[in-house]
């Protein structure tokens, strides 16, 4: 399951993200895009592509949508959009659902203080962290839990 917390996106950028992400989905995979703007034109349930018009800060509503899709764990979480530390903290709540071996990716790790400070200050005893893999595109980072 891929959960994309991207708020807000322009249509062409959203289509590109979904096209690139969903080509990596397994046959029975599910993609859920969460956005405050209506992206329902991107929905394609036969390919596992779903969207919800909601703030990613509303954890309960997003989890309700995940449950309606039969999803209880997330394999990949992509955090992009609002750049405040508070919003990143809100989005981080979804890691409660992260599967073993699941990955959290962040955009804007060099351009905005929220993602930048959050990923740089993750507990590296618990998380393997890559801060800045694509500095020319405002920074891209990812992390995953270390195995005990």
Phi, psi and omega in degrees: 000132177250125174246121180251115179258081187240113187216123339269167180235147169279153187306311184294323179292320178296317180298319180295316180299313181294318179300314181291321182288314187287342175292341179267353181291141171294166184308321182259019182286162179230136174245130173237117174265129180249123184210146177285345176260153181289117177242023185298340177296345179271347183300136175209079185304329180294338176256007178080019183257122181224152175227161174221132176274097185195155171284138177292348176290340179271076185307314184299317181292321179293317178296324176300318177295316178302314180299321179295338177267001180079024184255128177240342177227155180244134178266334183211129176237127178247118182253118179205155175126244178298143191245012179281156177296325179296321179291320177298320177297318176300313181294329180298337178305330182292347177291348172301334183261002185293130180287163172300128182084001179291157185236142173245125179247147181233139170255159176071034182284351175245344188259339185226142187296323182302296180298322182300304183290326181297307185291326179290339183251011175296147179292105184281359169281336181255336186234138167274126189233135169240114189281316198215082183269346184214069186297335181287349178241048178065010176088139177222129179224165176210164177210159173210154182293140173284147177280142182294000000 
